[in-house]
Amino acid sequence: MSTKKLELESMSVDDLWSLHEKISRILSARITSEKQELEKRLAVLNRGRNAISGDSVESFDSHDKVRRKYPRVFPKYRNPAIPSETWSGRGKQPRWLVAALKSGRKVDDFRIREEASAKGRRQRA
């Protein structure tokens, strides 16, 4: 192994570059042929799966699925510095809330009062 390393180190830049290009071409051809072989195997597997389940052929990246509608979620927390910034309590916490929590405040400090958020909704007893 060390003799081959010495051979490479003694080669000129042009010779090394041509060797690099040759290796890149060979790698590209092999990767392409392996990819085609894997796609053929995947197609065979998909045909087998569809024959068993009776499904039509579907692609893995079908983006035409319809999302179901979710009910509107009202905000439960408000940024006192910028009142238009609110958070429903779902998903990732907004930056302003994370910063406030790190400074020692509590989530309940930012809760919107029930009376204010109940506009048009029946208030709880």
Residue pairs with C-beta under 8 A, 6 or more apart in sequence:
8 16
11 19
46 57
47 57
49 55
50 56
50 57
73 88
73 89
73 90
74 88
74 117
75 86
75 87
75 88
75 112
75 117
76 87
76 88
76 89
76 111
76 112
76 117
77 86
77 87
77 88
77 89
77 97
77 107
77 110
77 111
77 112
78 85
78 86
78 87
78 110
78 112
79 85
79 86
79 94
79 96
79 97
79 110
80 110
81 96
82 96
85 94
85 96
86 112
87 93
87 94
87 97
87 110
93 101
97 107
97 110
100 109
100 110
101 107
114 123
114 124
115 123
